[in-house]
Each structure stands twice: as C-alpha cells, then as structure tokens.
Amino acid sequence: MAMNLGNKGLNSDINVTPLVDVMLVLLIIFMVVTPMLQRGKAVMLPQTAKPEKQSDEGNDLIVSVEYLGRGGMNLYLGQDLVDENTLRTRLLDELRKDPAQEIYLKGDQRLTYGTVRKVMEICHEAGFQQVKLATEEISKKEG
C-alpha cells in the first residue's frame, strides 16, 4: 500500500499545543500552592541589605504582629489570631512539647520598637531564650 503525500511533503513542525496545555496546568498549580507556602501572617517585614539565610524545615513557630494603624496591632501564632494571654499560654504548651523548637517573630515595619519588644518579652517569658526576627532583603531596583 503506497502513501500519497501529494504536494504537501512531510510536516516537520513541532506541535506546541500539548506543551502549552502542560505549562498552563503547572502555572495554575503554582498559583494555588504559592500562597500556602507562606507561614504565619503576611506582614510588611523590615528590609535589610543582607539578611541571614535560615533553613525552613516547617516546624518552627511563627509569631506575627500585624499593624492596624494608630498604635493598634493583631497577634498571630501561625495563622491563628490570639491575644497576649493566649499567646503566652500556647507558647508554653509548644515549648513543653518540643524544648528545642525555635521561634521567629515577624513584626510589621510600621510598628514601633516598643510594640515588637513587648511581644518579644512574651516569648522570653514563655521560655524561649532566643527569638529570631524575620526580615526581607532589600530589592535591587534596576534603572
């Protein structure tokens, strides 16, 4: 049985439709998963030129202090909104479960030093000897 190709010849173009389909599915997956990778409450972190890089194994405690304006703030342990007494109690419980656990404090850059220091003292009172402050790297603007 002979194959008649006529005047068209062989088509050697790459069919990119399956590639585009796969790329769109991957894009959607990354768009859904990326916000879930954020640990703790999203706040405007202070910026530093060369922040210390820390490995994130996912078992550290994250305390976030959110700026509400005019001296107001919200406290979060992970994603849970807590008050100062609840924070102290839950930190004590977490430290009893795992004495080697580390704690990171994410304080909004618009807060006063005294407000963030007060939350640090709560962490120290709960028994955490070292409270690490979260910062982000200053973005380099081109142009």
N, C-alpha and C positions, 0 to 999 in steps of 0.2 A: 504494500500500500504506500503510495507516494504522497508526500506532503507538498501541497502547493502554497507557497508563500506569496506568490504574486509579486507585485512591485514593492511591497512594504519592507521586505527583508526582516532580519532579526531585530527585536527591540532589546537594547542593552541598558535602558534607563532603570534606575533604582526606584522601586515603588516605596515612597516615603509615608504613605498613609498608615501602615501599621506602626511605624516609628513615632509618628505624631500622636497616635492613639495612646501608646505606651507612655510617652512623655507627658501628656495631659493627665493621665491617671496618676503618675508619680507626683506631678505638681499639686494635684488635689490632695493626695495623701500627705505631702509635706505641709500644705496649708492647714490641714486639720491637726496634725501632730505637733507642729512647732509651738503653738500656744500652750500645749500641755507640758512641754519641757520646762517652761518657766516655773520655778519653785518659789513659793512664797508669794506675797502680794507684789504686783508691779508698782514700783515707786521710782521717782527720779533720783537716781543714785548720784552721789558726789563724783566728780570726774578727777582722775589723776593721770599724770603723764605715763607712768609705768606701774600699773597695778600688779601686785603679787599674784601670780597664777596659782590656783589651788585645784587639785583634782576633786571632781564631784562624783562621789560614789552613790549619792542619793539617800544616805542615811543620816546626814547632818540635819540639825534643827535650824529652821529659818524663822527669825522673828523680824517682822516688817513693821515699820512705823510710817503710817500714811499721813500726809499733810492735808488738812481740811481747810486751812485758811484761818486767819485771825487767832492763831495760837491753838487751834483745835487739832486733834490727831486721833487716829484709829490704830489699835494694836492688832496684829495678826500673828498667830502661831501657825506656820504653814499657810493654809488658805482660810483658817478659821478665825473669825473676828472674836477677840477676847478683851476683857477689861484687865486692869493691873493685877487684881487679886487672883483671877482665873489664870492669868499668865504665870504668876508665881507658883501656884499650885500645880499646874500642868508641867512646868519646868522641873519642879521637884520630882514628880512622878517619872518623867522621862529620864532624869539623871539616875534615879533608883534602878530603872530597867537596864540602863547601859551607862556605867560611870565614865567610859572612855568617849562618850559622844561629844561631838563638837557643836558649837552654836555660832551662827552667823547673824549679824544684825544688819538689816537693810533699812537705813534711815533716809528719808527723803531729804534732798539737799536744801529744801526751803525751810526745814525745821531749824529751831535754834539749837545751839550746842547743849543747853541745859535740858531740853526735852529728850534728846537722844541719850544724854548722860543718865537721866532718870531711868530709862529703860535698861541701860547697861547695868545700873545698880540692882535692878530687879533680877537680872540674870546672875549677877555675882551673889546676891542673897540666896538664890536658889542652889548655889554650889558650883556654878561654872567659874573656873578660875580664869579662863581665857575666853574673851568674847571677840570674835573676828568681825571687823567691819567690812561690809561689801562696798566696792566701788566699781566704776567702769572706766575704761580707757578713753582719754580724750580723742575724739575723732579728728583725723587729719583732713583738713579741707584743702582741696586742690584748687589752684587758680589764683 
